[in-house]
């Protein structure tokens, strides 16, 4: 188990999440893709911490990343709920006002 | 040795479950697959002796995915046995972008000469994290706290069925808001 190999696993997780975030039409599925990407960041952060500088600072940074994931989740659900209530849909293609 | 085996099994589960999230037809199963991926990452963090963060990730994500499954069933409410789900757009572009990103990140991970470890982990990592959070890194947590509070307020404002902007409907210039129950100061 080396840093490089753990980072390759994190890269695979990140790529899968990116594919989902870019390709999915349902808002909640897009959120799942973003969650997978943050999951990869947590793994990579933990690996960097363990293999380079195992000081408490790295753990605090990981706590902040986990908090960011919580914020993303809460706001994503709120937006999905709002979209569903206003439009009766949960598809990203139906919320494209900013394109105009 | 056992730690290495556990790590690689967890890595395999994390990536395979991540792929399964977007392959399955069932919303609930997609949530469970994502939860499995997070649990596997939590196990990998435990392999790095990050006991506190590993347990936090596992507990938090299992609960989060349970809520997510509820939302997905609530919003979509489809039975995968009756209606197979494939709601994607720009699949080819997404595949190319994801593949390029993976190759780039993996190449960087393998080719960059990473520095050797500097220093040794504390004897009690959870205690050292607690000391940091309550001591030198307290400002970080003091910053995260209002962000989480603002998130609660923002989510409530967005999720509430009737907000201040809906009181006037489409006509924002109207004299009186269209409240179902009149009240307040005589409006």
Interface residues (C-beta under 8 A of the other chain):
Chain A: X1 X3 X4 X5 X6 X7 X8 X9 X10 X11 X12 X13 X14 X15 X16 X17 X18 X19 X20 X22 X23 X24 X25 X26 X28 X29 X31 X32 X33 X35 X36 X39 X42 X43 X46 X47 X49 X50 X51 X52 X53 X54 X55 X56 X57 X59 X60 X62 X63 X64 X66 X67 X70 X71 X73 X74 X75 X77 X78 X79 X80 X81 X82 X84 X85 X90 X91 X93
Chain B: X3 X4 X7 X8 X11 X14 X15 X18 X19 X21 X22 X27 X30 X31 X34 X37 X38 X41 X44 X45 X47 X48 X49 X50 X52 X53 X56 X57 X60 X64 X67 X68 X71 X72 X75 X76 X87 X88 X89 X90 X91 X93 X94 X95 X97 X98 X99 X101 X102 X105 X106 X108 X109 X110 X114 X115 X116 X117 X118 X119 X120 X121 X122 X125 X128 X129 X131 X132 X133 X137 X140 X141 X144 X147 X148 X151 X152 X154 X155 X156 X157 X158 X159 X161
